[in-house]
């Protein structure tokens, strides 16, 4: 009896083996084809930015930085003040600054001050750009006092209105307990031409609150008097700044 015919011996299945080898070879060739196809697609997409989906509608870090820089520059340009004022007390000590910025709807006025008495104070634009500490009232030369050289409130076009309808009438300035104050207000009564006309203008802070000429009838049956209609009973002038462009 030969080795092939011994009882109990397993004979390799040559038929199965013959079928498996070609199948594995075909699978390997298929895998190689898929890999080559994927590589070709990737190369095509990287070759031109116009055909790549990532190139369309995608913002790169460089684009973001450029956009941010451009936006910051535009904002800074838009917020540039066309006029400023340096506030000083009658002794010449610095008290703060005022800025005037053109804005939609009018002029944005920003006041920053320190070293003032806490509470409310009258705040106005006066008609003449002179802040002389001991000066005469232009309308009454015999009257002298701090910053009287700046004249009265800037009346604006027409010039016949009383307080608080002057172009230079602004909301009262509130000073906190530490003596500092910051106010930002928008007014459509002031513009570059009015503030920087031939005789200029000045920012004035008064010692007392501004009553805005609001005097109840029980106190004044005949209405506000001339002094109230001129200045809102703001009292002495404690800070002044010439408006410069």
Secondary structure, DSSP 8 states (H G I E B T S, - for coil): --GGG-TT-----HHHHHHHHHHHHHHHHHHHHHHHHHHHHHHHHHH-TTT-GGGSS---HHHHHHHHHHHHHHHHHHT--SEEEEEE-TT--EEEEEEEEEETTEEEEEEEE-S--SEEE-EEEESSS---SSEEETTEEEEEETTGGG-SB---SS----TTSSTTB---EEE-TTS-EEEEEEESS--HHHHTSTT--EEEEESS---TT---TTT-TT---HHHHHHTT--SEEEEEEEE-
